[in-house]
């Protein structure tokens, strides 16, 4: 036995010596390989950058990822300043192994939006969106397939459907305003509205989109998973166990499975002849008709009509509506507080059309008559577009200008935020009257209003989003007295990932009318 152990340890010593000699011999080659890779990465970046303004040296692999995550507001302001000060309208940088192009110029942004096709730009929604949302997401579709799906989605946003949603939206908003007022009455301290608005919008989206098909237990799990997804959006995209990005990706899979179950239950309900009570019901009415026509003709069901496929698209809707609406609600409160003359006009307009004491809900017709309140809503979206940028990836090299070609694989960021401050009269001023019938800047400067995108992938639910913001402004202004808790830098922009006031819009609230 002793002899055997002696042989074992002798073997270990010899193996250790061999490994040490291998490291000594291969060390210089390994160092040379690393140095060559770093040099190649820098030269590749500089070649792609060309004449664009941007850093001359980038941190290997990570690039500017850490400063972007630590202070995204400062990072993107720097990119915008480089694009503006150079006079070129674009700038460059490097993030986690990817070359990026930031587009400040409205005309160049619209050029990107207008060229979403396989051989040009691919809309991705997030720099690493395909890993999160999956390959078959609505935003990754092109040409006829994309047109067919949008045609199927259209019945979800007819005047009849929108009127149904207004009743739901109003009920959820009122319920949450009562909770906010009760919370404010329980303590003299101001309350931060960001998470409260997030919860309001999550319940609104769930109820409008899935209605009774989402059970209370499913809603609780849905809320937990959506929070994991939101955290992952802002995390470093390491798809490894224990990292926020991995948790987000798995959460998306669970969310889509939950919504797919809602689709199946809606099909069953609509097949029984019930009236639609939520978005998925309106969708399934036409979908069931198409499936029946295909079955009668002896052909397979149309594409994009399966439960899992529609569940994935429902998640797209929820993602598009949820965080963007939260951003707009917060900035609406901030702007109404900062502009008391605007608040007074909103209150007067709403009071002329609707009184809380009546006990009746605001109707779709009354929402359409709130023209000044809608102008305020549109100005909130212009002044603080929730999704400041709309990432695309270059599927092939694309000549963005006569002097610069975007290289294949680059991530391009057209900035809706920067476009909002171009063209308009005194664009740095919050001025709802720019959307009045007399000034009509929404038509005169339409090219610069890119908050809902442009081209084939322009937001299909923008009327729904504006209605939601108008309803919130009307109800909040009419039922709540509020005052902002002002602190240094409270109105600075924070990314979460849509933009919100840095202080999460912290306010003092009190009941304005006894009937609220």
C-alpha positions in Angstrom: 0.0 0.0 0.0 2.8 2.4 0.9 4.5 1.6 -2.5 1.2 2.4 -4.3 0.9 5.8 -2.6 4.5 6.6 -3.4 3.9 5.9 -7.0 0.7 8.0 -6.9 2.4 11.1 -5.5 5.4 10.7 -7.9 2.9 10.7 -10.7 1.3 13.8 -9.4 4.7 15.6 -9.2 5.6 14.6 -12.7 2.2 15.8 -14.0 2.6 19.1 -12.2 6.1 19.6 -13.7 4.7 18.9 -17.2 1.9 21.4 -16.7 4.3 24.1 -15.5 6.6 23.5 -18.5 3.6 23.7 -20.8 2.6 27.1 -19.3 6.2 28.4 -19.5 6.4 27.3 -23.2 2.9 28.4 -24.2 2.8 31.6 -22.1 4.3 33.9 -24.7 2.0 32.4 -27.4 -1.0 33.0 -25.1 0.0 36.6 -24.4 0.6 37.2 -28.1 -2.8 35.8 -28.9 -4.5 38.0 -26.3 -2.6 41.1 -27.5 -3.5 40.3 -31.2 -7.2 40.0 -30.3 -7.2 43.3 -28.4 -5.4 45.0 -31.2 -7.8 43.5 -33.8 -10.8 44.6 -31.7 -9.5 48.2 -31.5 -8.7 48.3 -35.2 -12.1 46.8 -36.1 -13.8 49.4 -34.0 -11.9 52.3 -35.6 -12.5 51.0 -39.1 -16.3 50.8 -38.5 -16.3 54.2 -36.7 -14.7 55.9 -39.7 -15.3 59.7 -39.4 -18.0 59.5 -36.8 -17.4 61.2 -33.5 -16.9 58.8 -30.6 -14.2 57.4 -28.2 -10.9 56.7 -29.9 -10.1 53.8 -27.5 -12.6 51.3 -26.1 -12.3 48.9 -23.1 -11.8 45.3 -24.5 -15.1 43.5 -25.0 -17.1 45.6 -22.5 -16.5 48.9 -24.3 -18.6 51.6 -22.6 -21.1 49.1 -21.1 -20.2 49.9 -17.5 -20.6 53.7 -17.7 -23.8 53.1 -19.7 -25.3 50.9 -17.0 -24.0 53.1 -14.1 -25.4 56.4 -15.6 -27.4 55.8 -18.8 -28.7 59.4 -18.8 -25.2 60.8 -18.9 -24.0 58.2 -21.4 -26.7 58.9 -24.0 -26.5 62.7 -23.5 -22.8 62.4 -24.3 -23.6 60.5 -27.5 -26.2 63.1 -28.5 -23.8 66.0 -27.8 -21.1 64.3 -30.0 -23.7 63.9 -32.8 -24.9 67.5 -32.4 -21.5 69.3 -32.0 -19.9 67.5 -34.9 -22.8 68.6 -37.2 -23.0 65.1 -38.5 -26.1 64.0 -36.6 -24.6 60.6 -35.7 -22.0 59.3 -33.3 -20.4 55.9 -32.5 -19.5 53.7 -29.5 -18.9 50.1 -28.5 -21.0 48.0 -26.1 -20.4 44.4 -25.0 -18.7 43.4 -28.2 -21.1 45.3 -30.4 -20.4 48.5 -32.5 -23.2 51.0 -32.1 -24.4 54.1 -34.0 -26.4 56.7 -32.3 -28.7 58.8 -34.6 -29.7 62.3 -33.5 -30.8 63.6 -36.9 -34.6 63.3 -37.5 -34.1 62.7 -41.2 -31.6 59.9 -40.6 -33.8 58.4 -37.9 -36.7 58.3 -40.3 -34.4 56.7 -42.9 -33.7 53.9 -40.5 -37.4 53.5 -39.7 -38.3 53.5 -43.4 -35.8 50.7 -44.3 -36.8 47.9 -41.9 -36.3 44.8 -44.2 -34.1 41.7 -44.3 -31.4 43.4 -46.3 -31.3 46.6 -44.3 -32.3 47.3 -40.7 -34.0 44.9 -38.3 -36.0 46.3 -35.4 -34.9 44.7 -32.2 -36.5 46.7 -29.4 -33.6 45.9 -27.1 -29.9 45.5 -27.9 -30.2 41.8 -26.9 -33.9 41.5 -27.5 -33.9 38.3 -29.5 -32.5 36.4 -26.4 -35.2 37.9 -24.2 -38.3 38.0 -26.5 -37.6 35.1 -28.8 -37.0 34.9 -32.5 -40.7 35.0 -33.5 -41.6 38.3 -31.9 -43.8 40.7 -33.8 -41.1 43.3 -34.0 -38.8 41.0 -35.9 -41.2 40.3 -38.7 -40.9 41.7 -42.2 -42.9 42.2 -45.5 -46.1 40.2 -46.1 -46.0 38.2 -42.9 -45.8 41.4 -40.8 -48.6 43.0 -42.9 -50.9 40.0 -42.4 -50.3 40.0 -38.6 -51.0 43.8 -38.4 -54.2 43.2 -40.4 -55.3 40.6 -37.8 -54.4 43.0 -35.0 -56.4 45.9 -36.4 -59.9 44.8 -35.0 -58.3 45.1 -31.5 -58.3 48.9 -31.9 -61.6 49.8 -33.6 -63.7 52.6 -32.0 -66.0 49.8 -30.5 -63.0 48.0 -29.0 -61.4 51.3 -27.7 -64.7 52.2 -26.1 -64.7 48.9 -24.2 -61.2 49.5 -23.1 -62.0 53.0 -21.8 -64.5 51.6 -19.4 -61.9 49.1 -18.1 -59.1 51.7 -18.0 -61.3 54.1 -16.0 -62.3 51.6 -13.4 -58.7 50.5 -12.8 -57.5 54.2 -12.6 -60.2 55.1 -10.1 -59.5 52.1 -7.9 -55.8 52.9 -7.8 -56.4 56.6 -7.1 -58.4 55.6 -4.1 -55.5 53.5 -2.8 -53.1 56.3 -3.4 -55.3 58.7 -1.4 -55.6 56.2 1.4 -51.9 55.8 1.5 -51.3 59.5 1.5 -53.8 60.0 4.3 -52.0 57.4 6.5 -48.8 59.4 6.7 -47.7 63.1 6.4 -44.7 62.0 4.3 -44.8 62.4 0.5 -45.2 59.3 -1.6 -43.2 58.2 -4.7 -45.5 57.5 -7.6 -43.3 55.3 -9.9 -44.1 51.9 -8.4 -47.7 52.9 -7.8 -48.1 53.9 -11.5 -46.3 50.7 -12.6 -48.9 48.7 -10.6 -51.7 50.7 -12.0 -50.5 50.1 -15.5 -49.8 46.4 -15.0 -53.4 45.9 -13.8 -54.7 48.0 -16.6 -52.8 46.0 -19.2 -53.7 42.7 -17.7 -57.4 43.6 -17.5 -57.7 45.2 -20.9 -55.6 42.6 -22.8 -56.6 39.4 -21.0 -59.7 40.3 -18.9 -61.3 37.4 -17.0 -59.0 34.9 -18.6 -56.2 35.8 -16.2 -57.0 34.3 -12.8 -56.0 36.1 -9.5 -53.3 33.5 -8.8 -51.9 33.9 -12.3 -51.8 37.7 -11.9 -49.7 37.4 -8.8 -47.2 35.2 -10.6 -47.4 37.4 -13.6 -46.5 40.5 -11.5 -43.4 38.7 -10.0 -42.2 37.5 -13.5 -42.8 40.9 -15.1 -40.6 42.5 -12.4 -37.8 40.0 -13.1 -38.1 40.8 -16.8 -37.9 44.6 -16.1 -34.8 44.2 -14.0 -33.2 42.0 -16.7 -33.7 44.7 -19.3 -31.2 47.0 -17.5 -28.7 44.3 -16.6 -25.5 43.2 -18.3 -26.6 40.5 -20.8 -24.9 37.5 -19.3 -27.2 34.6 -20.0 -25.8 32.5 -17.1 -27.4 31.0 -14.0 -27.6 33.5 -11.2 -27.6 36.6 -13.5 -30.5 39.0 -13.8 -30.6 38.6 -17.6 -31.1 34.8 -17.3 -33.9 35.3 -14.8 -35.5 37.7 -17.1 -35.4 35.3 -20.1 -36.9 32.5 -18.1 -39.6 34.9 -16.7 -40.6 35.8 -20.3 -41.1 32.2 -21.1 -43.4 31.8 -18.2 -45.3 35.0 -19.0 -45.9 33.8 -22.6 -47.1 30.5 -21.3 -49.6 32.2 -19.0 -50.9 34.4 -21.8 -51.2 31.4 -24.2 -53.6 29.9 -21.7 -55.6 33.1 -21.8 -55.8 32.8 -25.6 -57.1 29.3 -25.3 -59.8 30.3 -22.8 -60.8 33.3 -24.9 -61.2 31.1 -28.0 -63.5 28.9 -26.0 -65.5 31.9 -24.8 -65.8 33.5 -28.2 -66.7 30.1 -29.8 -69.7 30.1 -27.4 -70.9 33.4 -28.8 -70.2 35.7 -25.9 -69.6 39.4 -26.4 -65.9 40.5 -26.3 -64.9 42.0 -23.0 -61.2 42.5 -23.5 -58.6 42.8 -26.3 -57.9 39.1 -26.7 -61.6 38.5 -27.2 -61.8 41.0 -30.0 -58.8 39.3 -31.5 -60.2 35.8 -31.2 -63.5 36.7 -32.8 -61.8 37.3 -36.2 -59.2 34.6 -35.6 -61.9 31.9 -35.1 -63.6 33.1 -38.3 -60.4 32.7 -40.2 -59.7 29.3 -38.8 -63.3 28.1 -39.6 -62.9 29.4 -43.2 -59.6 27.5 -43.6 -61.2 24.4 -42.2 -64.1 24.6 -44.6 -61.7 25.1 -47.5 -59.7 22.0 -46.4 -56.5 24.0 -45.8 -54.3 24.5 -42.7 -55.2 27.3 -40.3 -53.7 30.7 -41.1 -50.3 31.5 -39.6 -50.0 33.3 -36.3 -53.3 31.9 -35.1 -52.0 29.3 -32.6 -52.3 29.8 -28.8 -48.6 30.1 -28.2 -48.0 32.5 -31.1 -50.8 34.8 -30.0 -49.6 34.6 -26.4 -46.2 35.8 -27.5 -47.8 38.7 -29.4 -49.9 39.6 -26.3 -46.7 39.8 -24.3 -45.4 42.2 -27.0 -48.5 44.4 -26.5 -48.1 44.3 -22.7 -44.4 45.2 -22.9 -45.1 48.1 -25.3 -47.9 49.5 -23.1 -46.7 48.8 -19.6 -43.4 50.8 -19.1 -44.2 53.5 -21.7 -47.5 54.3 -20.0 -45.8 54.4 -16.6 -43.3 56.9 -17.9 -46.0 59.1 -19.4 -48.2 59.1 -16.3 -45.3 60.2 -14.1 -44.2 63.0 -16.4 -47.8 64.2 -16.7 -48.0 64.7 -12.9 -44.6 66.4 -13.0 -45.6 68.8 -15.8 -49.1 69.6 -14.3 -47.4 70.5 -11.0 -44.8 72.6 -12.8 -47.4 74.4 -14.9 -50.4 75.4 -12.8 -52.0 77.3 -15.7 -52.1 74.0 -17.7 -53.6 72.2 -14.7 -56.3 74.8 -14.3 -57.3 74.6 -18.0 -57.5 70.8 -17.8 -59.7 70.9 -14.7 -62.0 73.5 -16.3 -62.4 71.4 -19.5 -63.1 68.2 -17.7 -65.6 69.9 -15.3 -67.5 71.2 -18.3 -68.0 67.6 -19.6 -68.1 65.4 -16.5 -68.8 65.7 -12.8 -67.7 63.0 -10.4 -70.9 63.6 -8.4 -72.9 62.3 -11.3 -71.9 58.7 -10.5 -71.5 58.1 -14.2 -68.3 57.0 -16.0 -66.5 59.2 -18.6 -67.7 58.0 -22.0 -65.6 57.5 -25.1 -67.4 60.5 -26.7 -66.4 62.7 -23.7 -62.8 61.6 -24.0 -62.9 62.7 -27.7 -64.2 66.1 -26.6 -61.4 66.7 -24.2 -59.3 68.3 -26.8 -57.1 70.4 -24.6 -56.5 67.5 -22.2 -55.5 65.4 -25.2 -53.1 68.2 -26.3 -51.5 68.0 -22.8 -51.2 64.2 -23.2 -49.5 64.6 -26.6 -47.2 67.3 -25.3 -46.2 65.0 -22.4 -45.3 62.3 -24.9 -43.4 64.8 -27.2 -41.5 66.5 -24.3 -40.6 63.2 -22.6 -40.9 60.3 -25.1 -41.0 57.2 -22.9 -38.8 55.0 -25.2 -36.1 57.5 -26.0 -34.5 55.3 -28.6 -35.6 52.4 -30.9 -32.7 50.0 -31.4 -32.2 48.4 -34.8 -29.5 46.0 -36.1 -28.0 46.3 -39.6 -28.7 43.0 -41.3 -26.4 44.2 -44.2 -24.1 47.1 -44.7 -26.4 50.2 -45.3 -25.4 53.6 -46.8 -26.9 55.9 -44.2 -25.5 59.0 -45.9 -23.3 59.7 -48.9 -20.2 59.6 -46.7 -21.0 56.9 -44.1 -22.1 53.3 -44.4 -23.4 51.5 -41.4 -21.5 48.2 -41.1 -23.3 44.9 -41.0 -24.1 43.8 -37.5 -24.0 47.3 -36.0 -26.7 48.3 -33.5 -28.3 51.6 -34.6 -30.2 53.8 -32.1 -32.5 56.3 -33.8 -33.4 58.8 -31.0 -37.1 59.8 -30.7 -36.1 62.0 -27.8 -33.6 64.1 -29.8 -36.1 64.4 -32.7 -38.7 65.8 -30.2 -36.5 68.9 -29.7 -36.0 69.6 -33.4 -38.4 71.5 -35.7 -41.1 72.4 -33.2 -41.6 76.0 -32.1 -39.5 76.6 -28.9 -39.1 72.8 -28.5 -37.5 73.1 -25.0 -40.7 74.6 -23.7 -43.6 72.5 -22.4 -46.5 74.0 -24.5 -49.7 71.9 -25.0 -51.1 74.6 -27.3 -48.7 73.5 -30.0 -51.2 70.7 -30.6 -54.2 73.0 -30.9 -56.2 73.2 -34.1 -54.8 76.7 -34.7 -51.1 75.8 -34.5 -51.4 72.2 -35.5 -47.7 71.5 -34.9 -48.6 67.8 -34.8 -49.2 68.1 -38.6 -46.7 70.9 -39.4 -43.8 69.1 -37.6 -45.1 65.6 -37.9 -41.7 64.3 -39.1 -40.2 65.2 -35.7 -42.8 63.4 -33.6 -41.3 59.9 -33.4 -42.5 58.8 -30.0 -44.7 56.1 -31.6 -42.1 55.3 -34.2 -42.6 55.6 -38.0 -42.8 53.4 -41.1 -44.2 49.8 -41.2 -43.5 49.2 -37.5 -45.2 52.4 -36.2 -47.1 51.6 -32.9 -50.4 50.1 -33.7 -51.8 50.9 -30.3 -51.0 54.6 -30.1 -54.7 55.7 -29.9 -55.1 53.3 -27.0 -52.1 54.8 -25.3 -53.3 58.4 -25.7 -56.7 57.5 -24.4 -55.1 56.0 -21.3 -53.1 59.1 -20.7 -56.0 61.4 -21.3 -58.2 59.5 -18.9 -55.5 59.5 -16.2 -54.9 63.2 -16.5 -58.6 64.0 -16.4 -59.3 61.8 -13.4 -56.1 62.7 -11.5 -56.5 66.4 -12.0 -60.2 66.3 -11.1 -60.1 64.1 -8.0 -56.7 64.8 -6.5 -55.0 67.9 -5.0 -51.3 67.3 -5.3 -48.0 69.1 -4.7 -44.5 67.9 -5.8 -41.9 67.3 -3.1 -39.1 69.3 -4.9 -35.5 68.3 -4.3 -32.3 69.0 -6.2 -32.3 67.2 -9.5 -35.8 65.7 -9.0 -36.7 66.4 -12.7 -33.5 64.9 -14.1 -34.1 61.9 -16.3 -33.6 58.4 -15.0 -33.7 55.2 -17.2 -35.7 52.3 -15.8 -35.6 51.4 -18.8 -38.1 54.0 -20.0 -37.4 57.5 -18.7 -38.9 58.7 -15.4 -38.2 61.7 -13.1 -35.1 61.0 -11.0 -37.1 61.2 -7.7 -39.7 58.8 -9.0 -42.2 61.7 -9.0 -42.5 62.1 -5.2 -45.7 64.1 -4.3 -48.1 65.1 -1.5 -51.6 63.9 -2.3 -55.0 64.8 -0.8 -58.6 64.2 -1.7 -60.1 67.0 -3.9 -63.7 65.9 -4.0 -65.6 63.8 -1.4 -66.8 61.5 -4.1 -63.4 60.5 -5.3 
